[in-house]
Structure formats: C-alpha cells, structure tokens
Amino acid sequence: MIDPHGGRLVSRLASGEKAAALEAEARELPVIQLNPFEVSDLEMLAIGAFSPLEGFMGSADYARVISDKRLANGLPWTLPVTLAVDNDTADSLKKVSRAALADPSGRLLAVLEVQDVFHYDREAESVAVFRTANDDHPGARYVASRGDWIVGGPVEVFRRPNSEAHSKYRLDPADTRRIFAERGWNTVVGFQTRNPVHRAHEYIQKAALEIVDGLLLHPIGGETKSDDISLDVRLRCYEVLLENYYPRDRALLALNPASMRYAGPREAIFHALIRKNFGCTHFIVGRDHAGVGNYYGPYDAQKIFTEFGKDELGIAPLFFEHTFYCRECLGMASQKTCGHDKQSRVMLSGTQVRNVLREGGQLPPEFTRPEVAAVLHQAFGQQQIQQGAAC
Ligand SMILES: [Zn+2]
C-alpha cells in the first residue's frame, strides 16, 4: 500500500470519552464560527485526507505554500488550508491558547489549539494561487470575502461534520485503504470530478483501468460553484453509470469531502496528494483540470507536475486529452488516436449540455449514456418547475 503524504496517516477525530471531554471543554471556550468551506476543510483534516497537516496552517507553512508550493518542512503542498477571522476575533484570540470551532448553525465541532494569529495579504494570495484577484474568479471572490487575519494550529474534532448526508459514500482514507487491500488492488487510479460523468470521462477512466487494478471515482462532496450540478443529482448519475457500464469489482464510488478552489494547476497537485492519502497510486489529470474561465492554459495543470520530483509526490499522474465519440471511428477517441475532422466528432461543452437540458432536448447517446441522461432530464425538469413556482 502506498504511503500517505509525509509517511503517516493523520487522524484528528476523537471518539468516546476523549470526544466528550473535548466537547465539555469547547462549551467554555471562545467560539469561531466556520463557513461551509472551512467546515469541509475541517473534515478533511479530521480524517487525514490532508495528511500531514494536523490543523489550519500557521504563518510558516502558509508563506512557503504561497511562495514555493511547499510546506515549511519542504514537502510539496500547493494550496493554503487556512482559517480566516476578522479584526475583533483576532484580537480576542491573541489572549487565549484554545478556541472552539462551530459550524454555520452554531453546533460545536472541534477544539483548535491557537498557535499563531497573523495578518496576511489576500490579494497576493489570490494572485499566487489563482493568477488573479479578479472578482469574476470564484476562488478569488471567496478569498476577498474573508477576514484580514489567519488563525493557525492543530485541531481535535469531536463531532463529525456532515456525517448524516450520503453516509454510504463517506469513506475515510483509512476505509478506502482497507477496501483496496481487501480487493487486492495494488494499483488504484483516482478520478476527481464535480460533474456528471459523460462518455468522454468514462472512456478516460476505462483507458486507465486497462493498466491499473481499480478505480476510485471520487467526486467533490464539499462546496462547488452555484451553477455546478447538485451533489444529489451527480450521485444518482454515478450510481446508474457504475451499475450499467462498469465491472462491479473494479470501481469504488466515494465522496471527497473537499471544497473546490478552482485553482487549476495548483489544485491538480493538491487533488493528487489528497488521493495519495486515500490510497491511490495514480491520478488522472485532464486538460484544464480544476480550471474556470480562461485563467489557466489548457495544459498548465499537467505541466506543473514537472516542477516536482516523481518521488516527492509519490503518486503518478496520468495525463489525458479531451476525448469524444467519432462517427467515422465508430468509437471514443482523442486527437491522439483519431485523424478525422471535427464534423465527425460529438463534443458538447458544459454550457451546451445545460442548454440542451434546460430546453428539454435529448443528450445524444454518443455523448451521455441514456441512463445518465434520464437522471439529468428528470433533475432539470424538476428544477424548471421549482423555478416556475418561485417566479
Ligand atoms: Zn475518428
């Protein structure tokens, strides 16, 4: 089994008496209320998906991640994992050594050991991470909305956030590692997605499955852009796809509780390191991975892997082109494998797919499996009815 990043799988989730003691302590501490994005980061920290991180970043890790794509100890790490607070909260935290963390409804989740409270430059962070501080970028917009101070330190989580919803698919790194071992998978490819899987991505996953033992289909379970398709609908799409088109014993569907940053190349490395913690040996990186708008070049998310030694990352990226159904080849292909012209290729953009669904049209079977299309048609039909009722 592949080692977690940094060599040891972190767990910051307390149970039993320890959890009860932490909760009692939390009731007496100053409370920091987390937004949904920070709650998902807390969950990733709790289950070891962010190994070797044991908490929200302090100034040394933060500064080196921004400038150098590494933690203070030199390990590759490309995105900040931070807890931001406003001026008043920062002032009060400078006087205490521990604080409670609560979800947006005020429910207590964890205790934070306050090791560091520091001021940071939000615009510089956005330019380094997203290559822009423009409000049109969802990641930059989020950073701009945050407080002026960062509080860092290890966390101990006594109540699991989001544990009720989709619990069947909430597999922690320790769970996926155990399942891979039970199934005898020595090599496992991870697939990141925030969208329904259409035939182009099915083809890429299956091309990878030709050379590895198993597939971890690992959709984002945390926050995504508001115009991305909802998690409930996406999960139904994955279920019907796996049921009808994949060998039962070679694919595993689980949620990645992370939130999307839309940081393109930096997020491609981040996604790969997370999947390494879940036990994957390989990771699929497509064109414009984790991209949004035109902020990154189409191959930047693949090129960034050359900035790190293969052993440093410890997980092998598999790079793919955009793929499509070719009416001349009578099968799925990419520009690497098909020489026919564009008219022969069935390709739809995300916007085109949404427009077809909105207008009640049919997605072609060369583009989307009919079972998946049926789930999407139904979901979009309901959405239209709800929007109609709201008007
Ligand atoms: Zn062709």
Residues whose N, C-alpha, C, O or C-beta is under 5 A from the ligand:
A	BS01	ZN	C326 E328 C329 C338 G339 H340
